[in-house]
Amino acid sequence: ALSTFLREKLVEMGFSLIGAETATSPVVVTIALPPEMNSLKIGGMIQEAGYLLSYNSEYLRKKNWLQICLMGECTREKVVSLLNALNRVCFRRNRSVETTQA
């Protein structure tokens, strides 16, 4: 349920996701950033905000991808906080992500 929520919110925000939800691991969400966004820069900014995403491997850097892994203690509140950080960093928006499903 948390993976579905995360994927839906990322798409609503305008991100492109790699792979169909049914064909990928539910705990790993891969975001394909557009060329005007740099995965290394954004990953670093998100890390500075307190979230550790996968972005620094050569493979991910070449593809300009970020990966969110829902492992360990993941709650809806933490995911919403991460979504809000991505919103601020990538789109310079201060609008909060809704915590309920539509």
C-alpha positions in Angstrom: 0.0 0.0 0.0 2.8 2.4 0.8 4.5 1.7 -2.5 1.3 2.3 -4.4 0.8 5.6 -2.5 4.3 6.7 -3.2 4.1 5.9 -6.9 0.7 7.6 -7.3 2.0 10.8 -5.6 5.2 10.9 -7.7 3.2 10.6 -10.9 0.8 13.4 -9.7 3.9 15.5 -9.1 5.0 15.0 -12.7 7.7 12.4 -12.3 8.2 9.6 -14.8 8.7 6.2 -13.2 10.6 3.3 -14.6 8.7 0.0 -15.0 5.1 -0.9 -14.3 4.2 -1.4 -10.7 3.3 -5.0 -11.3 6.7 -5.7 -13.0 9.0 -4.1 -10.4 9.8 -4.7 -6.8 7.3 -2.9 -4.6 10.1 -1.7 -2.3 12.2 0.0 -5.1 10.8 3.0 -7.0 12.9 4.4 -9.8 12.4 7.9 -11.1 13.6 9.0 -14.5 14.5 12.6 -14.3 14.1 14.9 -17.3 17.4 16.3 -18.8 17.0 19.7 -17.1 17.2 18.0 -13.7 20.5 16.4 -12.6 20.1 13.3 -10.5 23.5 13.8 -8.8 22.6 17.3 -7.7 19.1 16.5 -6.7 20.2 13.3 -4.8 22.7 15.4 -2.9 20.2 18.0 -2.0 17.7 15.4 -0.8 20.5 13.8 1.2 21.2 17.1 2.8 17.5 17.3 3.7 17.9 14.0 5.6 16.9 11.4 3.1 19.2 8.8 1.5 18.2 7.9 -2.0 20.2 5.8 -4.5 21.6 8.1 -7.1 25.4 7.9 -7.0 26.2 4.7 -8.8 27.6 5.0 -12.3 24.5 3.3 -13.8 22.0 5.6 -12.1 24.1 8.7 -12.9 24.3 7.7 -16.6 20.5 7.2 -16.8 19.8 10.4 -14.7 17.7 8.2 -12.3 16.9 8.3 -8.6 15.8 5.3 -6.6 13.7 5.3 -3.5 13.9 2.2 -1.5 11.2 1.4 1.1 13.2 -0.7 3.4 13.5 -0.6 7.2 11.1 1.6 9.1 9.0 3.3 6.5 5.8 5.1 7.4 3.4 7.1 5.4 4.4 10.2 7.3 8.1 9.7 6.3 7.1 9.1 2.7 5.0 12.3 2.7 7.9 14.2 4.2 10.2 12.8 1.4 7.7 13.8 -1.3 7.5 17.3 0.1 11.3 17.5 0.0 11.4 16.3 -3.6 8.7 18.9 -4.4 10.7 21.7 -2.9 14.0 20.6 -4.5 12.8 19.7 -8.0 9.9 22.1 -8.5 10.6 24.9 -5.9 7.1 24.4 -4.7 6.1 24.9 -1.1 2.7 23.2 -1.4 2.5 20.1 0.7 1.6 16.7 -0.7 -1.7 15.4 0.5 -1.5 12.6 3.0 -4.7 10.9 2.0 -5.4 8.9 -1.1 -7.7 10.4 -3.6 
